Amino acid sequence: MEDDFDDLVLDEDFIRGAETSEPSARARMLAARWRNEEPEPQPWRSDEPPAGWFFSKGRRRRWRRR
């Protein structure tokens, strides 16, 4: 008995040739959340470091050469 899928090769060309694509779970989650409540605008990049962790004194002390 021969299977219809015996000669099927699931390679990158097959995957990229798919006509439809499904959004990721994160994209679906965010779309559902934003349907109920729009997100607040956020700057793409901020001039300030995030929460001061990168430029903290403890971090500088650890990387100082002696």
C-alpha positions in Angstrom: 0.0 0.0 0.0 1.5 3.3 -1.1 1.1 6.5 0.9 0.4 9.8 -0.9 3.0 11.5 1.3 5.9 9.1 0.7 7.6 11.5 -1.8 6.9 14.7 0.2 10.0 16.6 1.4 9.4 19.1 4.2 12.4 21.4 3.5 12.8 25.2 3.6 11.4 25.6 0.1 8.2 23.8 1.1 7.8 25.9 4.2 8.5 29.2 2.5 6.1 28.3 -0.3 3.2 28.1 2.1 0.3 30.4 1.1 -0.8 31.2 4.6 1.0 31.9 7.8 -0.3 31.9 11.3 0.7 34.7 13.8 2.8 33.8 16.8 1.2 33.1 20.2 2.6 36.4 21.4 1.2 38.3 18.5 -2.3 36.7 19.1 -2.1 37.5 22.8 -1.1 41.2 22.2 -3.8 41.6 19.5 -6.5 40.3 21.9 -5.2 42.5 24.8 -5.1 45.6 22.5 -8.6 45.0 21.2 -9.9 45.7 24.7 -7.5 48.4 25.7 -5.1 50.4 23.4 -1.5 50.4 24.5 0.1 53.7 25.7 2.6 55.2 23.3 6.2 54.2 24.2 9.4 55.8 22.8 11.3 53.5 20.5 14.5 54.4 22.3 14.9 56.4 25.4 17.7 58.7 26.3 17.6 57.4 29.9 18.9 54.0 30.9 16.3 51.5 31.9 15.7 51.7 35.6 19.3 52.7 36.3 20.6 49.1 36.3 23.2 49.5 33.6 25.0 52.5 35.1 24.6 51.5 38.8 27.6 51.8 41.1 27.6 48.1 41.9 28.0 47.3 38.2 30.9 49.7 37.8 32.7 48.5 40.9 32.6 44.9 39.6 34.2 45.8 36.2 37.0 48.1 37.4 40.5 46.9 36.8 42.9 46.8 39.7 
